[in-house]
Amino acid sequence: MIAIQGAAITSDALLNRLRIAELASIEEFVKGQATLQDWEALTGMNNVCETMARGGIGHEALPACQEAEQALIQAAKRYESTRVFGFTAVGLKAIRDVFGYHDLQRQSVSRGEYERWLKKTQQRIDSRAPEVVDMAEINR
C-alpha cells in the first residue's frame, strides 16, 4: 500500500493545501501584509520550480523563475529598509507565473518523485550550487 501511495500522482488534498498556502502568501504580498513566512513560502516554491525546470520538468518556467528570484531579492531588500514586503507589478506577475508553472509540475509527477525534487532542491541550496543566491550575501 505504501509503495502504491508513493507512486501515485500527488493527491488532490495535498495539492490543494499547497495551493492555498502559496496563494495566501501571494495575497499577503498584494495587501502589503506579507510576513517572513510568506516570503519563505514563495522562495521555496520558486526554488523547487527552478530545480524541476533545470531537471527537464517544465523547462519553460526558467525565465519566470529568474524574474521571481529577482523580485524576491528586491522584496527582501525593501523589507530591510521599510519593514514591509512588496512586489512590483512585474515581480507579482513573475511569482504568479511561477505558481502556475509549479502547479503543473507537481501535478505531473508522483508524490515520491515530487519528494525527490524537494530533497534535490535542498541539496542544491546546502551545497551552494553556482546558481544558488545566498540572501545573506546580497547586501555585501
Backbone bond lengths (Angstrom), bond angles and torsions (degrees), N, CA, C in turn:
res aa  C-N    CA-C-N  psi(-1)  N-CA   C-N-CA  omega(-1)  CA-C   N-CA-C  phi
1 M - - - 1.450 - - 1.527 110.75 -
2 I 1.331 117.61 -43.44 1.456 120.21 -179.54 1.524 110.29 -64.00
3 A 1.317 117.47 -42.79 1.466 120.33 179.09 1.514 110.59 -61.41
4 I 1.307 117.56 -39.26 1.463 121.16 178.85 1.521 109.75 -65.70
5 Q 1.341 117.45 -42.39 1.460 120.07 179.10 1.525 110.74 -63.21
6 G 1.320 117.51 -41.69 1.455 121.17 -179.62 1.508 113.08 -65.42
7 A 1.325 116.17 -28.72 1.463 120.63 -179.64 1.517 112.17 -87.62
8 A 1.313 116.86 -14.44 1.463 120.54 -177.08 1.527 110.27 -71.98
9 I 1.323 114.90 152.42 1.457 119.49 172.42 1.523 106.95 -60.27
10 T 1.313 116.38 143.33 1.462 121.42 -177.25 1.522 109.83 -51.38
11 S 1.319 115.80 133.58 1.463 121.37 -173.73 1.519 112.16 -64.32
12 D 1.327 114.70 151.59 1.460 120.57 178.21 1.521 111.23 -61.12
13 A 1.324 117.31 -38.14 1.469 120.33 -178.96 1.527 110.56 -62.70
14 L 1.329 117.12 -44.68 1.459 120.51 179.00 1.527 110.45 -66.11
15 L 1.320 116.35 -45.34 1.462 119.83 178.77 1.523 110.64 -59.76
16 N 1.313 117.04 -41.17 1.461 119.75 -179.59 1.518 111.72 -64.67
17 R 1.327 117.81 -39.01 1.474 120.20 177.29 1.527 110.31 -62.88
18 L 1.332 116.55 -43.42 1.465 120.16 178.46 1.524 111.06 -63.27
19 R 1.328 115.75 -45.82 1.466 120.37 179.72 1.524 111.28 -58.81
20 I 1.324 116.14 -48.05 1.467 120.66 -177.99 1.524 110.45 -60.11
21 A 1.325 116.99 -45.08 1.466 120.40 -179.58 1.533 111.15 -63.37
22 E 1.321 117.02 -44.99 1.463 120.36 -179.13 1.525 111.36 -67.26
23 L 1.319 116.78 -44.49 1.465 119.77 178.91 1.521 111.42 -64.76
24 A 1.322 117.14 -35.80 1.464 120.48 177.09 1.529 110.14 -64.32
25 S 1.322 117.08 -40.31 1.467 120.13 178.25 1.524 110.92 -65.27
26 I 1.317 116.87 -41.60 1.474 120.06 176.47 1.523 109.70 -60.27
27 E 1.305 117.02 -45.08 1.468 121.57 -179.53 1.527 111.29 -61.92
28 E 1.328 117.64 -37.91 1.463 120.53 178.56 1.530 110.03 -63.54
29 F 1.326 117.43 -35.95 1.463 120.29 175.50 1.523 110.36 -65.50
30 V 1.320 116.51 -42.94 1.461 120.76 179.86 1.531 110.17 -59.68
31 K 1.322 117.06 -40.98 1.469 122.06 -177.81 1.522 112.82 -80.56
32 G 1.329 117.53 -7.05 1.455 120.59 -177.70 1.519 112.87 75.07
33 Q 1.329 116.58 23.29 1.460 121.66 -177.69 1.528 112.35 -120.53
34 A 1.314 117.12 20.21 1.462 121.22 -177.85 1.516 110.86 -66.59
35 T 1.310 115.02 146.64 1.457 122.64 177.23 1.523 109.09 -110.11
36 L 1.319 115.27 174.99 1.455 119.85 175.26 1.527 110.40 -59.67
37 Q 1.320 117.49 -36.47 1.468 120.71 178.72 1.532 111.05 -64.24
38 D 1.334 117.50 -36.82 1.471 120.52 176.67 1.525 109.85 -65.57
39 W 1.333 116.38 -43.71 1.461 120.67 179.07 1.522 109.97 -61.76
40 E 1.334 116.49 -43.79 1.466 120.77 179.69 1.526 111.50 -64.62
41 A 1.324 117.42 -38.71 1.472 120.75 179.35 1.523 110.35 -62.75
42 L 1.323 116.93 -43.77 1.464 120.13 -178.84 1.528 111.22 -73.27
43 T 1.316 117.03 -34.16 1.460 120.34 175.12 1.528 109.87 -63.73
44 G 1.323 116.54 -44.10 1.462 120.44 177.90 1.519 112.02 -61.28
45 M 1.338 116.22 -44.82 1.459 120.44 178.39 1.524 110.29 -59.03
46 N 1.323 116.58 -45.80 1.457 120.99 -179.52 1.528 111.09 -63.74
47 N 1.326 116.82 -41.60 1.465 120.09 -179.71 1.521 112.17 -62.18
48 V 1.324 116.87 -44.50 1.470 120.10 -179.71 1.522 110.00 -67.53
49 C 1.323 117.02 -42.00 1.467 120.38 178.70 1.525 110.01 -59.43
50 E 1.331 116.78 -44.58 1.459 120.40 -179.96 1.525 111.55 -64.74
51 T 1.321 117.23 -42.49 1.461 120.47 179.24 1.520 110.66 -61.49
52 M 1.320 116.65 -45.17 1.460 120.10 179.52 1.528 110.27 -64.46
53 A 1.333 116.91 -40.78 1.468 120.53 179.99 1.522 110.75 -64.13
54 R 1.330 116.52 -43.42 1.471 120.19 177.66 1.528 110.91 -64.56
55 G 1.326 116.13 -26.08 1.458 121.30 178.96 1.521 113.55 -87.78
56 G 1.322 117.02 4.25 1.464 120.76 174.71 1.512 115.49 99.85
57 I 1.301 118.32 2.34 1.468 120.02 177.75 1.527 107.73 -104.25
58 G 1.315 115.26 100.29 1.460 120.93 -179.30 1.513 112.81 75.12
59 H 1.332 115.93 48.90 1.468 120.16 -178.38 1.519 113.08 -57.14
60 E 1.330 116.64 -22.96 1.466 120.22 -179.87 1.532 112.55 -68.08
61 A 1.331 117.34 -9.54 1.470 121.32 178.58 1.526 112.80 -78.47
62 L 1.330 118.12 -15.43 1.466 120.59 -173.37 1.529 114.57 -55.42
63 P 1.333 120.41 -46.40 1.471 118.26 179.26 1.535 112.45 -60.33
64 A 1.313 117.17 -40.58 1.471 120.06 178.11 1.525 110.30 -65.65
65 C 1.333 117.22 -38.37 1.466 120.77 178.00 1.523 110.79 -62.28
66 Q 1.316 116.21 -42.02 1.462 119.97 -179.66 1.528 111.15 -66.56
67 E 1.330 116.94 -40.48 1.471 120.15 176.32 1.519 110.83 -65.78
68 A 1.330 116.61 -41.86 1.464 120.41 179.64 1.528 110.55 -64.89
69 E 1.325 116.76 -38.20 1.463 119.74 177.77 1.525 110.44 -59.70
70 Q 1.323 116.21 -45.28 1.462 119.41 178.28 1.530 111.27 -63.21
71 A 1.329 116.23 -38.89 1.471 120.23 178.14 1.528 111.01 -64.19
72 L 1.315 116.78 -39.84 1.466 120.69 178.66 1.528 111.12 -67.88
73 I 1.319 117.06 -38.59 1.468 120.95 176.27 1.526 109.69 -62.86
74 Q 1.335 116.27 -47.05 1.465 119.83 179.71 1.530 111.50 -63.68
75 A 1.328 116.69 -36.94 1.469 120.42 178.14 1.527 110.43 -63.80
76 A 1.328 116.64 -39.87 1.470 120.77 178.85 1.526 110.35 -66.44
77 K 1.317 117.23 -42.73 1.465 120.67 177.58 1.524 110.37 -62.29
78 R 1.325 115.91 -44.04 1.462 120.65 179.25 1.525 110.12 -60.55
79 Y 1.312 116.18 -41.24 1.461 120.74 -179.85 1.533 110.91 -62.25
80 E 1.316 116.53 -39.95 1.462 119.83 -179.56 1.521 112.13 -60.06
81 S 1.320 116.98 -34.32 1.464 119.17 -177.87 1.526 113.83 -94.39
82 T 1.345 117.84 -28.81 1.472 119.92 -174.48 1.522 114.14 -115.23
83 R 1.331 117.12 -14.06 1.471 123.47 -174.18 1.535 112.24 64.45
84 V 1.333 115.86 24.92 1.461 121.68 175.55 1.524 107.68 -133.59
85 F 1.330 115.78 128.60 1.460 120.51 174.48 1.517 108.94 -84.14
86 G 1.310 116.79 145.36 1.453 120.55 175.65 1.517 110.82 -166.93
87 F 1.321 114.36 161.10 1.462 121.98 176.02 1.514 109.37 -119.55
88 T 1.315 116.03 152.12 1.460 120.74 166.36 1.526 106.92 -74.20
89 A 1.310 117.40 171.72 1.473 120.66 177.12 1.526 110.62 -60.79
90 V 1.325 116.77 -39.27 1.473 121.25 179.04 1.526 109.73 -65.54
91 G 1.320 116.73 -43.75 1.459 120.74 178.87 1.512 112.39 -63.71
92 L 1.324 116.38 -41.36 1.465 120.48 178.63 1.527 110.58 -63.39
93 K 1.325 117.12 -41.83 1.466 119.96 177.72 1.523 110.38 -62.83
94 A 1.327 116.86 -42.00 1.471 120.46 -179.20 1.525 110.40 -62.91
95 I 1.321 118.12 -44.47 1.465 120.31 -178.23 1.522 110.18 -67.42
96 R 1.320 117.51 -36.11 1.469 120.18 176.28 1.527 110.72 -67.05
97 D 1.332 116.26 -39.11 1.465 119.80 177.42 1.527 110.58 -63.42
98 V 1.340 116.59 -42.60 1.465 120.33 178.77 1.527 109.48 -62.04
99 F 1.323 116.94 -41.88 1.465 119.45 177.12 1.526 110.14 -55.62
100 G 1.322 117.36 -46.83 1.463 121.11 179.85 1.513 112.98 -62.23
101 Y 1.325 116.32 -46.36 1.466 119.85 178.59 1.532 110.94 -62.50
102 H 1.325 115.42 -46.41 1.464 118.40 -176.33 1.526 111.36 -66.62
103 D 1.310 116.72 -34.29 1.456 119.15 177.35 1.527 110.45 -62.21
104 L 1.319 116.70 -40.38 1.468 120.37 176.85 1.531 110.86 -67.42
105 Q 1.333 116.92 -40.68 1.466 120.16 179.68 1.527 110.81 -58.19
106 R 1.326 115.93 -51.71 1.470 118.32 -173.99 1.521 112.53 -72.76
107 Q 1.327 117.58 -18.95 1.465 119.40 174.50 1.523 111.52 -77.12
108 S 1.349 116.36 -20.65 1.460 119.02 -174.98 1.510 115.18 -94.28
109 V 1.328 117.48 1.29 1.460 119.89 179.94 1.528 110.20 -125.80
110 S 1.313 114.74 160.44 1.463 119.59 176.91 1.526 109.82 -70.54
111 R 1.302 115.11 163.43 1.463 120.02 177.64 1.533 109.77 -59.71
112 G 1.326 116.69 -43.04 1.459 120.64 179.29 1.519 111.94 -61.12
113 E 1.325 116.60 -43.03 1.461 119.63 178.93 1.523 110.53 -67.05
114 Y 1.329 117.19 -39.71 1.466 120.22 178.14 1.531 109.85 -61.07
115 E 1.312 117.29 -42.05 1.463 120.68 178.17 1.531 110.79 -62.49
116 R 1.329 116.81 -36.01 1.474 119.89 176.55 1.533 110.83 -64.69
117 W 1.337 116.51 -38.64 1.466 119.87 177.87 1.531 110.45 -66.95
118 L 1.324 117.36 -36.77 1.466 120.30 176.54 1.524 110.04 -61.84
119 K 1.337 116.56 -45.02 1.467 120.72 179.00 1.523 111.08 -64.73
120 K 1.322 116.29 -42.25 1.467 119.85 179.47 1.525 110.53 -61.70
121 T 1.318 117.15 -39.75 1.463 120.95 177.97 1.520 110.14 -60.92
122 Q 1.326 116.79 -46.21 1.459 120.57 179.87 1.522 110.94 -63.85
123 Q 1.316 116.58 -38.19 1.467 120.19 178.11 1.530 111.09 -64.28
124 R 1.339 117.18 -39.29 1.469 120.59 177.30 1.521 110.58 -61.30
125 I 1.330 115.36 -42.21 1.460 120.11 -179.82 1.524 110.03 -66.97
126 D 1.330 116.26 -47.62 1.468 120.94 -178.00 1.529 112.46 -62.73
127 S 1.330 116.34 -35.61 1.464 119.99 -177.88 1.530 112.54 -85.74
128 R 1.333 115.27 -2.19 1.473 121.05 -179.90 1.524 110.66 56.06
129 A 1.326 114.74 51.87 1.461 120.57 177.79 1.530 108.80 -52.97
130 P 1.335 117.60 152.44 1.474 120.88 -174.07 1.531 114.51 -54.33
131 E 1.331 117.36 -33.00 1.470 119.78 -177.90 1.527 113.45 -86.77
132 V 1.342 117.54 -1.41 1.465 121.49 -179.20 1.522 109.40 -81.90
133 V 1.325 115.81 130.07 1.464 122.48 177.87 1.518 108.24 -99.17
134 D 1.325 116.43 124.54 1.460 121.56 177.74 1.521 107.87 -92.69
135 M 1.324 116.90 114.10 1.456 120.90 -177.15 1.515 112.41 -60.25
136 A 1.308 118.01 -28.07 1.462 121.63 -179.99 1.525 111.04 -66.42
137 E 1.325 117.31 -20.38 1.459 120.75 -177.46 1.529 113.51 -102.15
138 I 1.319 118.18 -1.23 1.468 121.93 -175.82 1.520 112.44 -62.33
139 N 1.305 118.13 -44.95 1.461 121.13 -174.24 1.521 113.90 -91.32
140 R 1.296 117.42 10.39 1.471 119.97 179.87 1.497 111.30 -88.31
